[in-house]
Amino acid sequence: MRHKTTMIICAVILGLALISPALASEDKNFEGEVTVGGVLADISGSEAKFNEYRNVNDSLTTMFDLTYDNNRYFLKLDGEISREKNFGLTGGLWGGFSYSLKYQEIPHNITFGARTYYLDGVGSDELGGILSGPVPGTPTTDVTAWKGFDYSTERKRYSAGFRLDALKPFFLSASFSREDKSGIKPAGASGGFSVTSEIPEPIEYRTDTFSVEAGYAKKPFFASVSYVYSSFDNDSSRLDFTNAFSGAPDALSLPPDNNYYKIGFKGSVFLPLQSRLSLNVGSSRTRADSVRLFDAFTLAPTGQSYNGRIETTNYDLSLTSSPLPWLDAKVFASYYDKDNRSDVIDDGEVNELFDYSKRNEGLELGFKLPMHFYLSGSYKNYDMKFNNRIDVTETNDDIYAVNLRWTGLDFLTLRTGYERVNRQMDRAIPDDLSEAVVESYVRRYDVAPMHRDSFKASVDISPMDSLNISLGYVYKKTDYYDTTLGLTEDKRDEFTVDADYTIGKVAKLYGYFDYEKVRSIQDQRQFTGSATVNPDGTVQDPLNFNWDLHQKDKTYDFGVGTDIYIIPRKLTLKLQYDYVKSNGDADFNYLLDTALTGGRTNSNIDASNWDDYRKHSFRARAVYDLMKSMSITAGYAYEKFTYDDVRTDDYQYVVSSFGFANTYLSGAYKEQDYKANVFFVGLTYRF
C-alpha cells in the first residue's frame, strides 16, 4: 500500500510538470521545479549507523517546489518523496492572513540485527518466554539461538498553523501539531547485585501540542498573550518481563501520560534616547497521570499511587538604550523558579523532590571609539538555589567579559575577547563533617567552585571580492580549585580556518579546517568502608587507594571542495571531500604501587582508544543544463566510518564474572563501522 501511495503521488507531481508549460504560458505567476531521480546504494557494515537519521537505499526519489504568487495571493508546495516523505504547504493573502500545513517522517536507526533471549512480545509491553540454558529459567548462552530484531524508531509529525494580520495593528496566530513515535529502544534491567540485562523497550508515543498568541504591534508598543497546551500519551505504562536471573516476574515503569500548559505575556515599549523596555512573563504546569505503584519483588499493587506535578514561573526584564552616539547599554534581570509538587512516597526510603530557582542579572556597555574600534564589556551574576540536593544548597557565578572589534580597513576585521567566571558554592554538607562520609570530599563539576578563563580571537580577511579567509582561536581553562574527589581541571583549545576563492568564470575553491584539543584531570578513590573513605588518611592498601585519570581528546575536521564550470552556464562539476578524526586517550594512574595486582601496571591499564573514530566522505556531482528549463544531475558519494573504543572492543553478548553469567547484552551499538557507495541520477524540470 505504501508503494502504491508513493507511485500515485509521483504520478500527480509528474502530471503537474507536464502541464506546467501551458500553465506558465497563461499565468506568469506560477513557477517551480520538479526533480525525479533514482538512488543505488551499496552498504557494507553497520547500515543502521550509516542511516542513523536517514534512509538512503535503492529507491525512487521525487522532489518538488511549486509556487504561485500574483502579488495578492500566494501559494507554495514543496516536499520530497522517497523512503521517507516530507511535505509542506503554505499560502495566504499578503497582509491579510497566512496558513501552513506540514508533514514529516524522521527515522532514528540504532542497531539492525540485535538479539534477545525472549521468545515472544518483542516490540510489545510484555516479553514472554526465555530460551533457557542448562540452568532452568536462565537464558541460554548460545547467542545464535536468540531471536533477532531491530532497534529503531520513527517519528511522524503533522502540523498546521494560521496567522491573521488583516486587523493590524492587532494580530492572531494559532498552530497545532501531532507527533507519533513508534519503535524499539534498548533498556536496562537489574537482576540484583552486579547482574544486569539489556532488553527491548517498546516505543508507542503520541504528543499533541496546541498554541495560540494574540497581540498588538505598532510603535511604540508591542504586547502579546500566548497559551500553549501539550499532552503526551504512552500506550504502555510498564514493561512486564521475566527476570533473566531470578526467573520471577519483573517490570519496568515506562514514561507516564502527562500534560503541560503555559501562559505567557510579552511586552515592550520604545522610550526616549533610543531606548526600549521589554518584559517577558510566563507560568507553566506539568502533570503526570496517576501511576499505581507495585512491589519491586512481587509486582503486587501496594495500594499507593504517584502523581507528578511541576510548576514553573519566569520573569525577564531588559532595558536597551543608545543615549549617546558612541554609547550602547543594556540592563537585564531574570528569574526562573521550578517548584516540584509531586507526591512524596515513603516506603522505607523517601523520594526527595528536587527543585530549584535561578536568578540572573547584569549590565552590558558598548563604546564606539576613534580609529574604528568598538569596545564592549559586561558583568553578569548568576545565582542558583537548590532544594533537596545532597551536595549543594546554592551556587553563585560572577561573570566578567570584555570584547574589542576593529574595522579600520574595508577588507579586514579583527575581534578579540576575554571572559572570567568565578563560582562559589554553599555546600549542603558541612566541611567539618565526619571523615567517614565520602560526600565530604566529592565536588560535582556542574556546581563545584571554580575559576574559568576564556580567550577568543578571530580575523576576517577579504583582500578581493573573489577571496575570503576567516581565522579563529578559542582557549578555555577551568580550575576546580576546591575539589578533592572529582574533576579538578579542564582545558580546551580550538583553531578554525575557512576560505573560499573564485577563479573568474572557471571555478570556485573552498575549504575549512577545525582542530580541537580537550584535556581533563580527575582525582578519585577506591575504598571498602566508611573508615577508609578519607583520601588523605593513613589507610592505603590494595583495597583502599587513590587514583587519577588524565584524559585527552583531539579532533581534526577538514574539508576541501570545488565547483568547476566546465562549460559555463551549461556543465558544472562539483567535488567535495571531508575528513573527521577523533583521537581519545585515557591515562589511568594508581597512586599506590601495592594496588597494582594481577599483573596490572600503570602502563597496561591505560586506554589509548577512548572514543576514537574516523570518517571519510567524498561526493562528486555533475549538473548538465539540457535547456533553460531542464537539467540532468548524476553523481557518486562514498562514505566510510570506523569506530574504535576500549568499551566495545571484543564485544560479548554474555559476560561472566564470579564464575557465572551475570550480564546479558542485546547488541545495541555493537557494530559501528560501515562503508557505503551511493550512485544517484536525477532529472529536473523548471518552469
Summary of the structure (lengths in Angstrom):
residues: 687
radius of gyration: 30.6
end to end distance: 31.8
largest distance: 93.0
contacts: 2067
relative contact order: 0.09
helix: 6%
strand: 68%
